[in-house]
Amino acid sequence: MTVRHSPQVAGRKGFGAVIWDMMNTVDHKKIGLMYIILSLVGLAVGGILAVMIRLQLALPDQTFLVGNIYNQVLTMHAAVMLFFFLIPIGLFGFGNYFLPLQLGVRDVALPRLNNFAVWSFFFSLVLALLAIVGGGYPTVGWTFYYPLTLDANQTGVAIFMMAILFNGLGSLFGSANFAATVMNLRAEGMSLWQMPIFAWSLFATAILQLISLSGLTAAALTTFLEIKLGLSMYNADLGAAPVMFQQFFWFYSHPAVYVMLLPYLGIAAEIASTMARKPLFGYRVMVYSIMAIVFVSLLVWVHHMFAVGVPEAWQIAFMIATLIVAVPTGVKIFNLIGTLWGGRIMMKMPTLWLVGFIFNFLIGGITGVSLGMIPFDYQVTASYYVVAHFHNVMMFGTAFLAMGALYYWWPKMTGRFLDEKLGRVHFWLFMIGSWMTFLPQYILGLLGMPRRYYTYPAGNYAWTELNFISTIGALILLAGGAVMVWTILQSMRKPITAGPNPWGGYTLEWATSSPPPAYNFAVDFPKTFPSERPLYDWEKNGETLTPLDPKTIHLPVDSPWPFLTAFALLPMTFGMTFGWFTPYLPSTGLQTWGDMTGLFKFASALLYLSIPLFFYALFKWAGTREYDVPVAHHGLTKYENGFLGMSWFIISEVTLFGILLAGFIYYRATGLAVPDPVSRPAMWLAILNTIVLVSSSVTIHTAEQMQHQGRHKWARILMFITLLLGALFMSFQVYEFTLFGLESDWKQNLWQSCFFIIVGLHGLHILIGATGVALPFYQSLTGKIDKYNHGSLAPASMYWHLVDAVWLLIVALFYAW
């Protein structure tokens, strides 16, 4: 059952007006389209780089790409495909567009944070590409293994680490935003068990991102600090274990496979149910499987490290976990097949991509299980068998569902259909090209061809023939990509003809026009949701959708300040890479960039200019009300959206410190990191700082209570006292760091290096927390807090309590132990 709206007819905007709109918009649909477009650009760039790799390897002893040039292309291909295509298009592209629509609401919980997140994604890509000005892109492969990242030639590593941190910030905010939206903004009457499966997959992926992304953050941050300052948690000369980097890195980068998979499994379920005209087979089992994947996937990262020498007990435990995680994944494939079985299937393009995914992913899953078997893994580690498996799962696995989602939801997003005939050409070029590219690589791996080699000699059995076939397959994939682009361009020339529900779907995104209006729905929904297919249930039960006057709908106003805040981080991160201190090399210590002194000065100027710009934009953002009229905020819980968003975001902070502290505890417990009793930081200063921080937690908590009681003057005074106590803590911390730094050499002692990394990171969080407290203080001073606008004190208070709790743990581990 749907309510029809007339398609929106408006004059075509000029290019400048479109860009200005994108910079200011808080509309989740426009932000979702931005993610999708940028991700498709990432696919194009990564695909072209992949074809260059295959051209080099088509025949023996080629010289098209050699040495470091080949390594740069290889690294950028993998990094761009993973971080700028596969992860964002499913989770944040289709997720942003359709999560509020499927939940029957007007936007995500934190619309302005959504704008900041998408521009953080864009500017992190720009930052990664700017590595070319610093001597070239990284050449170490997308895994960035230590100690290769410290090689004197790795001028691109530092900026790429900063790009990963920048990108990760936007990803964490986006994930916390999704989780808060699911918990607080579902349509009235829709319980979690009535959510569409795609919404469940986004919720699960957001949780997985918030828990696991800290592994990549820890790996990137510690690598950056060693390059810049010589602070190391991996340097074997200090007694550290270089393989610790891999522990941090794979803690995220294996769950990242499921971050790339789970949204697409939700998409697959939506396509299967709609195109088979049946309810999803085993809805609850599918939900349980999704959540099981989230938690078990956090326990399998060591299977990437079987060949590096971890203890046998660890290997067996992680092998078992690897086999266990295949069970819920297999259940979901069974659910998809069960949904299609016996249905009146519409064999349109979304269905073709779904069937192609099921076939391809089953093969990729089976080869993944084989890699989980320790003896077999020993034989094929670092071979083309692993390359083939990974691409089997990702490229002609989940990427097929990215294409399926494009064909499935394109009529809803644009009001236009993608051409079926061109679509079939696109599909078969991708299907044939994928198997021609990667099936030979399975065989090459079994024949002993190593990954990441830029050439090979003639005469090895079948290597030349198989590589040549693989290259032909890559060219066919390139042709398929060209057909996809042509199909999209041809579609945009057509008039808007798609109705609200062209496929006959039963989830709420089909209850509005194609494309949807800014307010999403001009109806009031019934308050009963018998199942995850409300449109079917309501039509069956004779329920009606009550029309609503769009003039009564109030939406958040657009704002340029989130964009400007994200933009300010681009010169700031560039400046921190090339202008903040100087790079560190073990042989010479801290040094300049040689002939790059001009770049150093330019980057330093950018850094110092970007700091005031960042704070100006941030405070303007905080000081501008979200709605231009008083609006009562309704939620499913008693908590505000900002509080819930921060609650979810804090998970990532807890795991970040948890990962770093776990690494330190291992070193300390095994006697590798032992403090010098003479030069150890003074315990009395730690106790004094603890008293200061505990007092500040009391004042910020009391300020929050005062604000709830409407006593804004007292709330302001207590926030100001909190800021003073934070400044006092930082003064003591700077004094301690200066004194301890002069008495010790962190490049000679692992304990001291860990101390400066972890305690210094906590100091950074104190500054972030103080900024968070300063924002509601500014809002209160300028009269921006009232009964409709509650400001950001609740999330700032929660974050401050976290910082204080982490400090108590640091005191126990570094000062008392």
Salt bridges, closest charged atoms under 4 A:
ASP21 OD2 - LYS13 NZ 3.44
ASP21 OD2 - LYS30 NZ 2.85
ASP27 OD1 - LYS29 NZ 2.96
GLU420 OE1 - ARG424 NH2 3.79
GLU640 OE2 - HIS790 ND1 2.85
GLU653 OE1 - HIS765 NE2 2.67
GLU704 OE2 - HIS708 NE2 3.94
ASP745 OD1 - LYS747 NZ 3.37
ASP786 OD2 - ARG625 NH2 3.02
